[in-house]
Amino acid sequence: MSRRGRFGRLGPVGHRLLLAFVLVTAFSVIVVTAAALIGVGRGLSSSQDVTRQDAATAAAAAAARAYAAAGTWSGADLSQASAVAEAAGARLFVISATGESVGPGGAAGTGGMPGGQGGPSGQAGQGRGAAGPVGGTGVYSAPVTAAGTDVGTVRLVFPVSTLTRARDVAWTWVGLAAAAALVLALVAGWVVTRLLTGPIALTTRAARSFAAGDRTARTEVTGPGELAELAQAFNAMADAVGRSERDRRNLTADVAHELRTPLAALQAGLEELRDGLVEPDAGRLAGLHDQALRLGRIVADLAELSAAEAEASVSVERVPVDLVRLAADEVAARDPQLRAAGLDVELTVDSPVDVLADADRLHQALGNVLANAARYCTSGDRVGVRVGTADGHAVLEVADTGPGIPADELPHVFDRLWRGRAAARVAGSGIGLAVAREVVVAHGGTIEVASDEGAGTTVTIRLPLAPSGQRLG
């Protein structure tokens, strides 16, 4: 698929981002171009001033030697000074100390300095005794000194177009470079904008498809950076939602299956009693009562699941609790269920272990773990419950000798609605351990499951000990 096909056209964010690139680029190019033009112009002017002033100084030195050789301006040979001026591309004017033009420009009948700068009179003192451009024009002057005395002034007149042509050439190249930089920046801005907005557009399209019901919609954005992380987060979210929906469908099917059997038994039994086909003896009523209890257990599981999903986190009211007494009470409460499953139960405790906890919530967590053992273990297995301390924590351990959990299923034992491959032969809703984990985590503790397939399962709960000042007794 082409990049255009994948990323599509630029959206509102892409247009704004591209406009920002254009404005920043154009402003930067304008500023740099203006600075370059100003710098080039000033550099050329400065270089030209130095060169022309050096030529004026050299012409003045040649004129001084001619004056010293002749002793007067009337017999001075100014050919060397003229050669210097011609080499610099200028016209030479020599003015005596009295303000008279002594040549060669004046002698050639030029009529004096251009722009009224040079007549025989009125300009005698202008530029004399100092060197530099005259009046900011193309005229550069230098004093002529012989035997330590100023005897006149040399002026070189340069054509104004010389600097203008050089500046035009420089400005042309600067303009071309600015245009090339602007075009390159615009192309780069377009590419970067597409690269930034393209992955966002793909993720948005996948999100819309997912929201419309396509649970297979995923984004294919790859590469480093936050955009790839966004795509990965979306895909992970989509996978989690898909698993949740699959688990819900499985739960619905399981609950329907679990409800169908006791309802059918209840219906058949009640119809027999209603029609007088059987006597309402104790055995018959006990069977119907068992089916009603089974229905009640399924409804209780559904209510527990609804409560667990409705709460963002399990609320607990912490009070000092003796974990040993709590474990003994819960084992006693679950003893009929465990005995009915043919399990031998053994409780091992140390000295009293005090924790700050919600007793009802801990009863719920431990009860779910014991019920899970009764559901999955087989007759003749043993269940051991031990309460003690280790590494500054209260430890509650429930170990059984049941069939264990396959290694590939261990990472999922705390997932809601997950039941594993044993679900086909074991009744349940798959939320007992998930609720137990939430309860333990709400108390600031941890819960772990270790198992070897065929060698039993151990559930270990660790809770913070109560501070010494808040312990019972």
Salt bridges, closest charged atoms under 4 A:
ASP239 OD1 - ARG218 NH2 2.77
GLU245 OE2 - ARG215 NH2 3.08
ASP254 OD2 - ARG419 NH1 3.06
GLU258 OE1 - ARG294 NH2 3.17
GLU272 OE1 - ARG284 NH1 3.52
ASP275 OD1 - ARG274 NE 3.22
ASP301 OD2 - ARG297 NH1 3.87
GLU309 OE1 - ARG248 NH2 3.33
GLU311 OE1 - ARG361 NH2 3.73
GLU330 OE2 - ARG334 NE 3.15
GLU330 OE1 - HIS363 ND1 2.74
ASP335 OD1 - ARG339 NE 3.04
ASP344 OD1 - ARG339 NH1 3.92
ASP408 OD2 - ARG421 NH1 3.15
GLU409 OE2 - ARG421 NH1 3.37
ASP415 OD2 - HIS412 ND1 3.20
GLU438 OE2 - ARG416 NH2 1.93
GLU448 OE1 - ARG462 NH1 3.50
